[in-house]
Amino acid sequence: MSNHPNRGPKGPSSNPAPEAIRAGREAAGLTQTAASTLVHSTLRRWQEWEEGKHRMHPGLWELFQLKTKT
């Protein structure tokens, strides 16, 4: 599965790094709960994205950025 777009080199359609997720949330002035609600996710999943335990789908990251204008 090395040719999967989310596992290849970093680019506009790659998974955001945990640091970017946290920085984006903080820049938007949101709590983890508010951020997770914004992208129709659970608080626990958002926490896992920020901890690096799971990768956020690029589409959800783009949705978050569009909704927060970050």
ChimeraX attribute file (.defattr): number of C-alpha atoms within 10 A of each C-alpha:
attribute: neighborCount
match mode: 1-to-1
recipient: residues
	/A:1	7
	/A:2	7
	/A:3	8
	/A:4	7
	/A:5	14
	/A:6	18
	/A:7	11
	/A:8	13
	/A:9	11
	/A:10	12
	/A:11	10
	/A:12	9
	/A:13	15
	/A:14	18
	/A:15	22
	/A:16	22
	/A:17	16
	/A:18	20
	/A:19	13
	/A:20	13
	/A:21	23
	/A:22	20
	/A:23	13
	/A:24	19
	/A:25	21
	/A:26	13
	/A:27	11
	/A:28	16
	/A:29	12
	/A:30	15
	/A:31	13
	/A:32	19
	/A:33	14
	/A:34	16
	/A:35	24
	/A:36	19
	/A:37	13
	/A:38	16
	/A:39	17
	/A:40	11
	/A:41	14
	/A:42	16
	/A:43	16
	/A:44	12
	/A:45	16
	/A:46	25
	/A:47	18
	/A:48	15
	/A:49	20
	/A:50	22
	/A:51	15
	/A:52	15
	/A:53	12
	/A:54	13
	/A:55	18
	/A:56	21
	/A:57	14
	/A:58	16
	/A:59	13
	/A:60	16
	/A:61	19
	/A:62	17
	/A:63	13
	/A:64	21
	/A:65	16
	/A:66	10
	/A:67	13
	/A:68	16
	/A:69	10
	/A:70	11
